[in-house]
């Protein structure tokens, strides 16, 4: 018997995970750009660049919420299949 779930089907948390990954990488680039002048001896960037580096945490939380949402959807689907 074949599994009825297609390999390319979207799970409810997939979009949150992708958005979280994008936001995380934007924050990672902002962190690298912000820290680089400290090592190069250049003038530091303004405060808003340091705030942009906080996007790493926001992206991590978004991806975590997406993982929890997909786990919950998988559990609901398993319960429905068991009945």
Backbone torsions as a table, in degrees:
resi	resn	phi	psi	omega
1	UNK	NA	130.7	-178.3
2	UNK	-82.3	150.0	175.3
3	UNK	-71.1	136.1	-175.8
4	UNK	-82.6	-11.4	179.0
5	UNK	-84.3	126.5	177.9
6	UNK	-78.8	152.4	-177.4
7	UNK	-71.2	-24.4	-178.2
8	UNK	-102.7	12.5	179.9
9	UNK	-75.8	144.8	-176.7
10	UNK	-87.4	130.9	175.1
11	UNK	-91.0	150.1	-175.3
12	UNK	-52.2	-29.3	-177.2
13	UNK	-92.6	0.3	-175.1
14	UNK	-60.8	-42.1	-177.8
15	UNK	-68.0	-36.4	176.7
16	UNK	-66.2	-38.1	179.4
17	UNK	-66.0	-44.5	178.9
18	UNK	-64.6	-43.3	178.6
19	UNK	-63.8	-40.1	178.3
20	UNK	-63.6	-39.5	178.3
21	UNK	-65.2	-41.5	179.3
22	UNK	-64.6	-46.2	179.9
23	UNK	-64.4	-38.6	178.7
24	UNK	-61.8	-45.4	-178.4
25	UNK	-69.5	-32.8	173.5
26	UNK	-63.1	-43.0	177.4
27	UNK	-65.5	-35.6	178.7
28	UNK	-66.7	-42.0	177.1
29	UNK	-64.7	-42.0	177.9
30	UNK	-62.5	-36.6	178.1
31	UNK	-66.2	-44.3	178.4
32	UNK	-62.8	-41.2	179.2
33	UNK	-66.6	-36.6	-178.3
34	UNK	-72.0	-37.7	-176.3
35	UNK	-81.6	-25.6	-176.5
36	UNK	-55.6	-45.4	-179.7
37	UNK	-63.5	-24.7	178.1
38	UNK	-66.9	-35.9	178.2
39	UNK	-83.4	-26.8	-177.3
40	UNK	-90.5	-5.7	179.7
41	UNK	75.7	18.8	-179.8
42	UNK	-89.8	176.2	178.9
43	UNK	-70.3	131.7	-179.2
44	UNK	-64.6	155.5	178.6
45	UNK	-76.3	163.8	177.9
46	UNK	-67.0	170.2	-174.1
47	UNK	-62.3	-33.3	-177.3
48	UNK	-63.3	-25.9	176.2
49	UNK	-69.5	-36.2	175.9
50	UNK	-66.9	-35.1	176.7
51	UNK	-67.8	-34.6	177.5
52	UNK	-65.0	-29.4	179.5
53	UNK	-69.3	-15.3	175.6
54	UNK	-70.8	-9.6	177.7
55	UNK	-64.5	-20.6	176.4
56	UNK	-60.2	-45.6	179.0
57	UNK	-66.3	-39.3	179.1
58	UNK	-64.0	-43.5	178.4
59	UNK	-64.0	-38.8	177.8
60	UNK	-63.2	-42.0	178.5
61	UNK	-66.5	-39.5	177.4
62	UNK	-62.1	-45.9	179.9
63	UNK	-64.5	-39.3	177.4
64	UNK	-63.1	-39.9	176.9
65	UNK	-64.7	-37.1	177.1
66	UNK	-65.7	-39.3	177.7
67	UNK	-64.4	-45.2	178.9
68	UNK	-63.2	-37.4	178.9
69	UNK	-67.1	-39.9	179.0
70	UNK	-70.5	-33.5	175.9
71	UNK	-64.9	-43.4	178.9
72	UNK	-63.2	-39.7	178.4
73	UNK	-66.2	-38.6	177.6
74	UNK	-64.9	-39.3	178.0
75	UNK	-66.4	-41.0	178.2
76	UNK	-62.9	-40.4	-179.8
77	UNK	-67.2	-38.1	179.0
78	UNK	-67.7	-39.8	177.9
79	UNK	-64.4	-39.9	-179.9
80	UNK	-67.1	-35.2	179.7
81	UNK	-72.7	-29.2	-178.4
82	UNK	-75.7	-23.3	-178.6
83	UNK	-78.7	NA	NA
